[in-house]
Structure formats: structure tokens, C-alpha cells
Amino acid sequence: MTAEPLKTLFHPFACGAVDLPAPTARVLFVGAPGSFRHPKDFPPAIDCVQGFRPDFLALQRAGFSVSPVPEGSGYDLALVLAGRHRGLNEMRVAEALERTVPGGLVVVAGARADGIGGLATRVSGVLPVEDRLPKYHGTAFWLRRPVDVAGIVAALRAGNERKTIDGRFVAAPGMFSHEAIDAGSRLLVRSLPADLAGSVADFCAGWGYLAAEVARRCPAVARIDLYEADYESLEAAKANLADFAAARFFWQDLANEPVPDRYDAIVMNPPFHRGRAAEPGIGRDMIRSAAAALRRGGRLFMVANRELPYEATLGDLFADWRETGREGGFKTFAATR
């Protein structure tokens, strides 16, 4: 996320369109980015909500009180930074309304390119919006929490709950591939050998599809550990692997937090962007993390978009590697440490 949506969010306070909160006010910030720093003239009590592990850790280092999911109630002001996922944005507004005091102010902002106009229209259909203010290629809008908010919250959450995928899995808006199993992950599963055994890890596990397929197809696997940076995705993965008692779950930033164990095999479908542009460096970081976490002779199985240049990194870090398949826009690799 660029800095502009954050500037848009605080512009109504900076220009006087919205009064600054009182020094004793309690403030909730849902979707706070890791780059957030305490605004001038704001009260000291700002509780941040951030489920993406790298941003969560950055907020902690900056001295904020931060949790991966909203907690508590009785906030005087709630701030919501909207992103690209419509359903997730609606859920965030619902959380903000539910946790503010009656009459409390909720300020929402996001980029025009991410659909903030549609979110404002959607919210105004269930609750009057006091005003809107465009700035920095985005829009901020604000509203007050009524005394009875239950029906409004239910309307915003409707259709955005966890849904069943392929008759076996659950996922929710905002998670990677939350409406259907990703084609690249399916391709990787088809390329996996049946002899996987011992300790296996799923890096960038999402809501757990790869790990669940490894558990189902490879009876010699004694344990599978899931590592995922998105908190809610990992919670869904716990539900999706509830029948596999030997699964463990780690909410972790693989690029910056060391993996404590060593594995016989690792499977992964690494992300390749945080914004709109491809960032191959993210995948390279995941390959480095996987190489460090494998035992000697351990194997990595991964899928990537066809145009992403990971071959040199695999060659540098592994004793042997090969491409195992191509289909559509994807390619799969197997590498041995």
C-alpha cells in the first residue's frame, strides 16, 4: 500500500473538516499499515489492528498497541483504512461500528483505484454518511454510530463470512484465492511425489490447501507445519486441517523471522506482489527461507507464475533443481538441498 491512502485518511482532521479527537479519547485503527506513525495532536491511546505479520511487527516496533484482530469496545473514534478487497472492507467497517460508543465517529478512507467510491456507496445504503472528502487520489468519508447498530453490522457482514470451497475447505474475503482453489496450487499438487515423509512444511500456506492435500495424499508424513503471514488465513487453515492432528500453525514473517525447525520437505506457492506490480524479490526471499529450513537432502516443491525469474536463485541455493511442469501461466519446480 502506498502512503497516499493513509494521508487521505487523516486529511479531514488536518483541514478541519472533522474535529480532532479529545486528548482522552480512545482511538481504534483498523487496517493500520506498518508505516503508520502517531499523528500530531492525536491522543496517545491508539489501538491498531493489523493481521499481516510484517505490518504487525512494524507497528509493534513503532510502539503501538496492536492486535491481529479487533478487540475491546467503547472507542470514541474508529479509523478504517480500506484496501482492494470489497468484502474485507465491509467487514472492517462493521467491526469499527460495533466497537465505537453510540455517537462515536468512524472515518474510512482508501484509494480511488481500489474502489473506495463503491465502498462509500455500499455503506451509505445501510447508514447515512455525514460527508466525503477526496484527496491524494482517494476519498475519505465519515459517519456516526447509532445506538442500535446490530442490523447495520449484520447487513455489512452479509455475504462476507467464510464460504465453502470445493466442498472441503473454508475461506473468506481478503484471503488469497478465497473463492476457488488457485490453479497454480492445483498444478503443484499434481506434481508432488507420493513418497513425501517425515516432517513437512507449507510456506505461505494461506488457508491450507497445499498442506491439506499433502496430509491426504502422503500417509508417511508424520507432521506438517503451516507458516503464513496473514492471521485470518491461518485461522481458516486450522479449520481446514482440523482432522490432521499432527498439523502445527505459525503466524510468521518468513522473510524476517527465522524458522525454528528443519524439514524433510517444503511445499509452497509464494506471493509475488504486495501492491499491483509484481515483486519477484518476495518469492526469492521465500526460496532463501526454504533453503535455510531444509535438512541436507531435503526437497522443495514450489509453483510460480511463468514469467517470474526464480531459476537463478534456485541454482544458487540448491544442489539440484529442475522444472517439473508448465500449464497455463504457471510453472513448478523441484529442488534438493
Contacts in CASP RR format, 6 or more apart in sequence:
PFRMAT RR
TARGET T0000
AUTHOR 0000-0000-0000
METHOD contacts of the structure
MODEL  1
MTAEPLKTLFHPFACGAVDLPAPTARVLFVGAPGSFRHPKDFPPAIDCVQ
GFRPDFLALQRAGFSVSPVPEGSGYDLALVLAGRHRGLNEMRVAEALERT
VPGGLVVVAGARADGIGGLATRVSGVLPVEDRLPKYHGTAFWLRRPVDVA
GIVAALRAGNERKTIDGRFVAAPGMFSHEAIDAGSRLLVRSLPADLAGSV
ADFCAGWGYLAAEVARRCPAVARIDLYEADYESLEAAKANLADFAAARFF
WQDLANEPVPDRYDAIVMNPPFHRGRAAEPGIGRDMIRSAAAALRRGGRL
FMVANRELPYEATLGDLFADWRETGREGGFKTFAATR
1 33 0 8 1.000
1 81 0 8 1.000
1 83 0 8 1.000
1 274 0 8 1.000
1 275 0 8 1.000
2 111 0 8 1.000
3 35 0 8 1.000
4 111 0 8 1.000
4 136 0 8 1.000
4 137 0 8 1.000
4 138 0 8 1.000
5 81 0 8 1.000
5 82 0 8 1.000
5 83 0 8 1.000
5 109 0 8 1.000
5 110 0 8 1.000
5 111 0 8 1.000
5 114 0 8 1.000
5 136 0 8 1.000
5 138 0 8 1.000
6 33 0 8 1.000
6 35 0 8 1.000
6 36 0 8 1.000
6 81 0 8 1.000
7 135 0 8 1.000
7 136 0 8 1.000
8 109 0 8 1.000
8 110 0 8 1.000
8 111 0 8 1.000
8 135 0 8 1.000
8 136 0 8 1.000
8 137 0 8 1.000
8 138 0 8 1.000
8 139 0 8 1.000
8 140 0 8 1.000
9 79 0 8 1.000
9 81 0 8 1.000
9 107 0 8 1.000
9 108 0 8 1.000
9 109 0 8 1.000
9 110 0 8 1.000
9 140 0 8 1.000
10 39 0 8 1.000
11 17 0 8 1.000
11 109 0 8 1.000
11 133 0 8 1.000
11 135 0 8 1.000
11 136 0 8 1.000
11 140 0 8 1.000
12 18 0 8 1.000
12 107 0 8 1.000
12 133 0 8 1.000
12 140 0 8 1.000
12 142 0 8 1.000
13 19 0 8 1.000
13 20 0 8 1.000
13 39 0 8 1.000
13 42 0 8 1.000
15 133 0 8 1.000
17 131 0 8 1.000
17 133 0 8 1.000
18 105 0 8 1.000
18 107 0 8 1.000
18 142 0 8 1.000
20 41 0 8 1.000
20 42 0 8 1.000
21 27 0 8 1.000
21 42 0 8 1.000
21 43 0 8 1.000
21 76 0 8 1.000
21 77 0 8 1.000
21 105 0 8 1.000
22 43 0 8 1.000
22 76 0 8 1.000
23 43 0 8 1.000
24 43 0 8 1.000
25 43 0 8 1.000
25 45 0 8 1.000
25 76 0 8 1.000
25 77 0 8 1.000
26 43 0 8 1.000
26 45 0 8 1.000
26 47 0 8 1.000
26 74 0 8 1.000
26 75 0 8 1.000
26 76 0 8 1.000
26 77 0 8 1.000
27 42 0 8 1.000
27 43 0 8 1.000
27 45 0 8 1.000
27 46 0 8 1.000
27 47 0 8 1.000
27 75 0 8 1.000
27 76 0 8 1.000
27 77 0 8 1.000
27 78 0 8 1.000
27 79 0 8 1.000
28 46 0 8 1.000
28 47 0 8 1.000
28 49 0 8 1.000
28 70 0 8 1.000
28 75 0 8 1.000
28 77 0 8 1.000
28 78 0 8 1.000
28 79 0 8 1.000
28 96 0 8 1.000
28 99 0 8 1.000
28 100 0 8 1.000
29 36 0 8 1.000
29 46 0 8 1.000
29 47 0 8 1.000
29 48 0 8 1.000
29 49 0 8 1.000
29 78 0 8 1.000
29 79 0 8 1.000
29 81 0 8 1.000
30 49 0 8 1.000
30 70 0 8 1.000
30 78 0 8 1.000
30 79 0 8 1.000
30 80 0 8 1.000
30 81 0 8 1.000
30 92 0 8 1.000
30 95 0 8 1.000
30 96 0 8 1.000
31 48 0 8 1.000
31 49 0 8 1.000
31 50 0 8 1.000
31 51 0 8 1.000
31 80 0 8 1.000
31 81 0 8 1.000
31 92 0 8 1.000
32 48 0 8 1.000
32 49 0 8 1.000
32 50 0 8 1.000
32 55 0 8 1.000
32 59 0 8 1.000
32 64 0 8 1.000
32 66 0 8 1.000
32 79 0 8 1.000
32 81 0 8 1.000
33 50 0 8 1.000
33 55 0 8 1.000
33 81 0 8 1.000
34 50 0 8 1.000
34 54 0 8 1.000
34 55 0 8 1.000
34 56 0 8 1.000
34 58 0 8 1.000
34 59 0 8 1.000
34 62 0 8 1.000
35 58 0 8 1.000
36 48 0 8 1.000
36 59 0 8 1.000
36 62 0 8 1.000
36 64 0 8 1.000
37 62 0 8 1.000
38 44 0 8 1.000
38 46 0 8 1.000
38 62 0 8 1.000
38 64 0 8 1.000
46 64 0 8 1.000
46 65 0 8 1.000
47 64 0 8 1.000
47 65 0 8 1.000
47 66 0 8 1.000
47 67 0 8 1.000
47 71 0 8 1.000
47 75 0 8 1.000
48 59 0 8 1.000
48 64 0 8 1.000
48 65 0 8 1.000
48 66 0 8 1.000
48 67 0 8 1.000
49 66 0 8 1.000
49 67 0 8 1.000
49 68 0 8 1.000
49 69 0 8 1.000
49 70 0 8 1.000
49 71 0 8 1.000
49 95 0 8 1.000
50 56 0 8 1.000
50 59 0 8 1.000
50 66 0 8 1.000
50 68 0 8 1.000
51 68 0 8 1.000
51 69 0 8 1.000
51 230 0 8 1.000
51 231 0 8 1.000
51 232 0 8 1.000
52 229 0 8 1.000
52 230 0 8 1.000
52 231 0 8 1.000
53 229 0 8 1.000
53 230 0 8 1.000
53 231 0 8 1.000
53 251 0 8 1.000
53 252 0 8 1.000
53 253 0 8 1.000
53 257 0 8 1.000
54 229 0 8 1.000
54 253 0 8 1.000
54 255 0 8 1.000
54 256 0 8 1.000
56 66 0 8 1.000
56 68 0 8 1.000
56 231 0 8 1.000
57 253 0 8 1.000
57 256 0 8 1.000
57 257 0 8 1.000
59 66 0 8 1.000
60 66 0 8 1.000
68 231 0 8 1.000
68 232 0 8 1.000
68 251 0 8 1.000
69 231 0 8 1.000
69 232 0 8 1.000
70 95 0 8 1.000
70 96 0 8 1.000
70 99 0 8 1.000
72 99 0 8 1.000
73 98 0 8 1.000
73 99 0 8 1.000
74 99 0 8 1.000
74 100 0 8 1.000
74 101 0 8 1.000
75 99 0 8 1.000
75 100 0 8 1.000
75 101 0 8 1.000
75 104 0 8 1.000
76 100 0 8 1.000
76 101 0 8 1.000
76 104 0 8 1.000
76 105 0 8 1.000
77 100 0 8 1.000
77 104 0 8 1.000
77 105 0 8 1.000
77 106 0 8 1.000
77 107 0 8 1.000
78 96 0 8 1.000
78 97 0 8 1.000
78 99 0 8 1.000
78 100 0 8 1.000
78 104 0 8 1.000
78 105 0 8 1.000
78 106 0 8 1.000
78 107 0 8 1.000
79 96 0 8 1.000
79 106 0 8 1.000
79 107 0 8 1.000
79 108 0 8 1.000
80 89 0 8 1.000
80 92 0 8 1.000
80 93 0 8 1.000
80 96 0 8 1.000
80 106 0 8 1.000
80 107 0 8 1.000
80 108 0 8 1.000
80 109 0 8 1.000
81 109 0 8 1.000
81 110 0 8 1.000
82 89 0 8 1.000
82 92 0 8 1.000
82 108 0 8 1.000
82 109 0 8 1.000
82 110 0 8 1.000
82 114 0 8 1.000
82 115 0 8 1.000
82 116 0 8 1.000
82 119 0 8 1.000
83 89 0 8 1.000
83 110 0 8 1.000
83 111 0 8 1.000
83 114 0 8 1.000
84 114 0 8 1.000
84 115 0 8 1.000
85 173 0 8 1.000
85 174 0 8 1.000
86 115 0 8 1.000
86 118 0 8 1.000
86 119 0 8 1.000
86 122 0 8 1.000
86 173 0 8 1.000
87 159 0 8 1.000
87 160 0 8 1.000
87 173 0 8 1.000
87 174 0 8 1.000
88 160 0 8 1.000
88 172 0 8 1.000
88 173 0 8 1.000
88 174 0 8 1.000
89 119 0 8 1.000
90 119 0 8 1.000
90 122 0 8 1.000
90 123 0 8 1.000
90 156 0 8 1.000
90 157 0 8 1.000
90 160 0 8 1.000
91 156 0 8 1.000
91 157 0 8 1.000
91 160 0 8 1.000
91 173 0 8 1.000
93 106 0 8 1.000
93 108 0 8 1.000
93 119 0 8 1.000
93 123 0 8 1.000
93 156 0 8 1.000
94 152 0 8 1.000
94 153 0 8 1.000
94 156 0 8 1.000
94 157 0 8 1.000
96 106 0 8 1.000
96 108 0 8 1.000
97 106 0 8 1.000
97 127 0 8 1.000
97 145 0 8 1.000
97 149 0 8 1.000
97 152 0 8 1.000
97 153 0 8 1.000
97 156 0 8 1.000
98 149 0 8 1.000
98 153 0 8 1.000
100 106 0 8 1.000
100 145 0 8 1.000
101 145 0 8 1.000
102 145 0 8 1.000
102 146 0 8 1.000
102 147 0 8 1.000
103 144 0 8 1.000
103 145 0 8 1.000
103 146 0 8 1.000
103 147 0 8 1.000
104 144 0 8 1.000
104 145 0 8 1.000
105 142 0 8 1.000
105 143 0 8 1.000
105 144 0 8 1.000
105 145 0 8 1.000
106 142 0 8 1.000
106 143 0 8 1.000
106 144 0 8 1.000
106 145 0 8 1.000
107 140 0 8 1.000
107 141 0 8 1.000
107 142 0 8 1.000
108 116 0 8 1.000
108 119 0 8 1.000
108 120 0 8 1.000
108 123 0 8 1.000
108 140 0 8 1.000
108 141 0 8 1.000
108 142 0 8 1.000
108 143 0 8 1.000
109 116 0 8 1.000
109 138 0 8 1.000
109 139 0 8 1.000
109 140 0 8 1.000
109 141 0 8 1.000
110 116 0 8 1.000
110 119 0 8 1.000
110 138 0 8 1.000
110 139 0 8 1.000
110 140 0 8 1.000
111 137 0 8 1.000
111 138 0 8 1.000
112 134 0 8 1.000
112 137 0 8 1.000
112 138 0 8 1.000
112 139 0 8 1.000
113 137 0 8 1.000
116 138 0 8 1.000
116 139 0 8 1.000
117 139 0 8 1.000
120 129 0 8 1.000
120 132 0 8 1.000
120 139 0 8 1.000
120 141 0 8 1.000
122 156 0 8 1.000
123 129 0 8 1.000
123 141 0 8 1.000
123 143 0 8 1.000
123 156 0 8 1.000
126 151 0 8 1.000
126 152 0 8 1.000
126 155 0 8 1.000
126 156 0 8 1.000
127 143 0 8 1.000
127 146 0 8 1.000
127 152 0 8 1.000
128 143 0 8 1.000
129 141 0 8 1.000
129 142 0 8 1.000
129 143 0 8 1.000
130 141 0 8 1.000
130 142 0 8 1.000
130 143 0 8 1.000
130 144 0 8 1.000
131 141 0 8 1.000
131 142 0 8 1.000
132 139 0 8 1.000
132 140 0 8 1.000
132 141 0 8 1.000
133 139 0 8 1.000
133 140 0 8 1.000
133 141 0 8 1.000
134 140 0 8 1.000
146 152 0 8 1.000
160 172 0 8 1.000
160 173 0 8 1.000
161 172 0 8 1.000
162 170 0 8 1.000
162 171 0 8 1.000
162 172 0 8 1.000
162 236 0 8 1.000
162 239 0 8 1.000
163 170 0 8 1.000
163 171 0 8 1.000
163 172 0 8 1.000
163 178 0 8 1.000
163 179 0 8 1.000
164 170 0 8 1.000
165 171 0 8 1.000
165 178 0 8 1.000
165 179 0 8 1.000
165 180 0 8 1.000
165 181 0 8 1.000
166 180 0 8 1.000
166 181 0 8 1.000
168 212 0 8 1.000
168 240 0 8 1.000
169 181 0 8 1.000
169 207 0 8 1.000
169 208 0 8 1.000
169 209 0 8 1.000
169 212 0 8 1.000
169 236 0 8 1.000
169 240 0 8 1.000
170 207 0 8 1.000
170 236 0 8 1.000
170 239 0 8 1.000
170 240 0 8 1.000
171 177 0 8 1.000
171 178 0 8 1.000
171 179 0 8 1.000
171 207 0 8 1.000
171 233 0 8 1.000
171 236 0 8 1.000
172 178 0 8 1.000
172 232 0 8 1.000
172 236 0 8 1.000
174 232 0 8 1.000
175 206 0 8 1.000
175 207 0 8 1.000
175 230 0 8 1.000
175 232 0 8 1.000
175 233 0 8 1.000
175 236 0 8 1.000
176 182 0 8 1.000
176 206 0 8 1.000
176 207 0 8 1.000
176 230 0 8 1.000
176 233 0 8 1.000
176 271 0 8 1.000
177 185 0 8 1.000
177 209 0 8 1.000
178 207 0 8 1.000
181 209 0 8 1.000
182 209 0 8 1.000
182 269 0 8 1.000
183 327 0 8 1.000
183 328 0 8 1.000
183 330 0 8 1.000
184 269 0 8 1.000
184 303 0 8 1.000
184 327 0 8 1.000
184 330 0 8 1.000
185 209 0 8 1.000
185 210 0 8 1.000
185 269 0 8 1.000
185 303 0 8 1.000
187 303 0 8 1.000
187 325 0 8 1.000
187 327 0 8 1.000
187 330 0 8 1.000
187 332 0 8 1.000
188 210 0 8 1.000
188 267 0 8 1.000
188 269 0 8 1.000
188 301 0 8 1.000
188 302 0 8 1.000
188 303 0 8 1.000
188 332 0 8 1.000
189 209 0 8 1.000
189 210 0 8 1.000
189 213 0 8 1.000
189 217 0 8 1.000
191 301 0 8 1.000
191 324 0 8 1.000
191 325 0 8 1.000
191 332 0 8 1.000
191 334 0 8 1.000
192 213 0 8 1.000
192 214 0 8 1.000
192 217 0 8 1.000
192 218 0 8 1.000
192 267 0 8 1.000
192 301 0 8 1.000
194 217 0 8 1.000
194 218 0 8 1.000
195 218 0 8 1.000
195 220 0 8 1.000
196 214 0 8 1.000
196 218 0 8 1.000
196 220 0 8 1.000
196 221 0 8 1.000
196 264 0 8 1.000
196 265 0 8 1.000
197 218 0 8 1.000
197 220 0 8 1.000
197 221 0 8 1.000
197 222 0 8 1.000
197 264 0 8 1.000
198 220 0 8 1.000
198 221 0 8 1.000
198 222 0 8 1.000
198 223 0 8 1.000
198 264 0 8 1.000
198 265 0 8 1.000
199 222 0 8 1.000
199 223 0 8 1.000
199 224 0 8 1.000
199 225 0 8 1.000
199 261 0 8 1.000
199 262 0 8 1.000
199 263 0 8 1.000
199 264 0 8 1.000
199 265 0 8 1.000
200 214 0 8 1.000
200 218 0 8 1.000
200 221 0 8 1.000
200 223 0 8 1.000
200 224 0 8 1.000
200 225 0 8 1.000
200 263 0 8 1.000
200 264 0 8 1.000
200 265 0 8 1.000
200 266 0 8 1.000
200 267 0 8 1.000
201 224 0 8 1.000
201 225 0 8 1.000
201 226 0 8 1.000
201 227 0 8 1.000
201 259 0 8 1.000
201 261 0 8 1.000
201 263 0 8 1.000
201 265 0 8 1.000
201 266 0 8 1.000
201 267 0 8 1.000
201 293 0 8 1.000
202 208 0 8 1.000
202 210 0 8 1.000
202 211 0 8 1.000
202 214 0 8 1.000
202 224 0 8 1.000
202 225 0 8 1.000
202 226 0 8 1.000
202 227 0 8 1.000
202 266 0 8 1.000
202 267 0 8 1.000
202 268 0 8 1.000
203 227 0 8 1.000
203 254 0 8 1.000
203 266 0 8 1.000
203 267 0 8 1.000
203 268 0 8 1.000
203 270 0 8 1.000
203 286 0 8 1.000
203 289 0 8 1.000
203 290 0 8 1.000
203 293 0 8 1.000
204 227 0 8 1.000
204 228 0 8 1.000
204 229 0 8 1.000
204 254 0 8 1.000
204 268 0 8 1.000
204 269 0 8 1.000
204 270 0 8 1.000
204 271 0 8 1.000
204 286 0 8 1.000
205 211 0 8 1.000
205 226 0 8 1.000
205 227 0 8 1.000
205 228 0 8 1.000
205 233 0 8 1.000
205 234 0 8 1.000
205 237 0 8 1.000
206 226 0 8 1.000
206 228 0 8 1.000
206 230 0 8 1.000
206 233 0 8 1.000
206 234 0 8 1.000
206 236 0 8 1.000
206 237 0 8 1.000
207 233 0 8 1.000
207 236 0 8 1.000
207 237 0 8 1.000
207 240 0 8 1.000
208 226 0 8 1.000
208 228 0 8 1.000
208 233 0 8 1.000
208 236 0 8 1.000
208 237 0 8 1.000
208 240 0 8 1.000
208 241 0 8 1.000
209 240 0 8 1.000
210 267 0 8 1.000
210 268 0 8 1.000
210 269 0 8 1.000
211 224 0 8 1.000
211 226 0 8 1.000
211 237 0 8 1.000
211 241 0 8 1.000
211 244 0 8 1.000
211 247 0 8 1.000
211 267 0 8 1.000
212 240 0 8 1.000
212 241 0 8 1.000
212 244 0 8 1.000
214 221 0 8 1.000
214 224 0 8 1.000
214 267 0 8 1.000
215 221 0 8 1.000
215 224 0 8 1.000
215 241 0 8 1.000
215 244 0 8 1.000
215 246 0 8 1.000
215 247 0 8 1.000
221 246 0 8 1.000
222 246 0 8 1.000
223 246 0 8 1.000
223 247 0 8 1.000
223 248 0 8 1.000
224 241 0 8 1.000
224 244 0 8 1.000
224 246 0 8 1.000
224 247 0 8 1.000
224 248 0 8 1.000
225 247 0 8 1.000
225 248 0 8 1.000
225 249 0 8 1.000
225 250 0 8 1.000
225 261 0 8 1.000
225 263 0 8 1.000
226 234 0 8 1.000
226 237 0 8 1.000
226 241 0 8 1.000
226 247 0 8 1.000
226 248 0 8 1.000
226 249 0 8 1.000
226 250 0 8 1.000
227 250 0 8 1.000
227 252 0 8 1.000
227 254 0 8 1.000
227 259 0 8 1.000
228 234 0 8 1.000
228 237 0 8 1.000
228 249 0 8 1.000
228 250 0 8 1.000
228 251 0 8 1.000
228 252 0 8 1.000
229 251 0 8 1.000
229 252 0 8 1.000
229 253 0 8 1.000
229 254 0 8 1.000
231 251 0 8 1.000
234 249 0 8 1.000
234 250 0 8 1.000
234 251 0 8 1.000
237 249 0 8 1.000
238 247 0 8 1.000
238 249 0 8 1.000
241 247 0 8 1.000
252 259 0 8 1.000
254 285 0 8 1.000
254 286 0 8 1.000
254 289 0 8 1.000
255 282 0 8 1.000
255 285 0 8 1.000
255 286 0 8 1.000
255 289 0 8 1.000
258 292 0 8 1.000
259 289 0 8 1.000
259 292 0 8 1.000
259 293 0 8 1.000
261 293 0 8 1.000
262 293 0 8 1.000
262 294 0 8 1.000
262 295 0 8 1.000
263 293 0 8 1.000
263 294 0 8 1.000
263 295 0 8 1.000
263 298 0 8 1.000
264 294 0 8 1.000
264 295 0 8 1.000
264 298 0 8 1.000
264 299 0 8 1.000
265 294 0 8 1.000
265 298 0 8 1.000
265 299 0 8 1.000
265 300 0 8 1.000
265 301 0 8 1.000
266 290 0 8 1.000
266 293 0 8 1.000
266 294 0 8 1.000
266 299 0 8 1.000
266 300 0 8 1.000
266 301 0 8 1.000
267 300 0 8 1.000
267 301 0 8 1.000
267 302 0 8 1.000
268 286 0 8 1.000
268 290 0 8 1.000
268 300 0 8 1.000
268 301 0 8 1.000
268 302 0 8 1.000
268 303 0 8 1.000
269 302 0 8 1.000
269 303 0 8 1.000
269 304 0 8 1.000
270 282 0 8 1.000
270 283 0 8 1.000
270 286 0 8 1.000
270 287 0 8 1.000
270 302 0 8 1.000
270 304 0 8 1.000
271 282 0 8 1.000
271 283 0 8 1.000
272 278 0 8 1.000
272 279 0 8 1.000
272 280 0 8 1.000
272 282 0 8 1.000
272 283 0 8 1.000
272 304 0 8 1.000
272 305 0 8 1.000
272 308 0 8 1.000
273 279 0 8 1.000
273 282 0 8 1.000
274 282 0 8 1.000
278 305 0 8 1.000
278 307 0 8 1.000
278 308 0 8 1.000
280 308 0 8 1.000
280 309 0 8 1.000
280 310 0 8 1.000
283 304 0 8 1.000
283 308 0 8 1.000
283 310 0 8 1.000
284 310 0 8 1.000
284 313 0 8 1.000
287 300 0 8 1.000
287 302 0 8 1.000
287 310 0 8 1.000
287 313 0 8 1.000
287 314 0 8 1.000
287 317 0 8 1.000
288 313 0 8 1.000
288 317 0 8 1.000
290 300 0 8 1.000
290 302 0 8 1.000
291 300 0 8 1.000
291 317 0 8 1.000
291 318 0 8 1.000
291 337 0 8 1.000
294 300 0 8 1.000
294 337 0 8 1.000
295 337 0 8 1.000
296 337 0 8 1.000
297 319 0 8 1.000
297 336 0 8 1.000
297 337 0 8 1.000
298 336 0 8 1.000
298 337 0 8 1.000
299 334 0 8 1.000
299 335 0 8 1.000
299 336 0 8 1.000
299 337 0 8 1.000
300 318 0 8 1.000
300 333 0 8 1.000
300 334 0 8 1.000
300 335 0 8 1.000
300 336 0 8 1.000
300 337 0 8 1.000
301 324 0 8 1.000
301 332 0 8 1.000
301 333 0 8 1.000
301 334 0 8 1.000
302 310 0 8 1.000
302 332 0 8 1.000
302 333 0 8 1.000
302 335 0 8 1.000
303 330 0 8 1.000
303 331 0 8 1.000
303 332 0 8 1.000
303 333 0 8 1.000
304 310 0 8 1.000
304 330 0 8 1.000
304 331 0 8 1.000
304 332 0 8 1.000
304 333 0 8 1.000
305 329 0 8 1.000
305 330 0 8 1.000
305 331 0 8 1.000
306 326 0 8 1.000
306 328 0 8 1.000
306 329 0 8 1.000
306 330 0 8 1.000
306 331 0 8 1.000
310 333 0 8 1.000
311 321 0 8 1.000
311 323 0 8 1.000
314 321 0 8 1.000
314 333 0 8 1.000
314 335 0 8 1.000
315 321 0 8 1.000
315 335 0 8 1.000
317 335 0 8 1.000
318 335 0 8 1.000
318 336 0 8 1.000
318 337 0 8 1.000
319 336 0 8 1.000
319 337 0 8 1.000
320 335 0 8 1.000
320 336 0 8 1.000
321 333 0 8 1.000
321 334 0 8 1.000
321 335 0 8 1.000
321 336 0 8 1.000
322 333 0 8 1.000
322 334 0 8 1.000
322 335 0 8 1.000
323 331 0 8 1.000
323 332 0 8 1.000
323 333 0 8 1.000
324 332 0 8 1.000
324 333 0 8 1.000
324 334 0 8 1.000
325 331 0 8 1.000
325 332 0 8 1.000
326 332 0 8 1.000
END
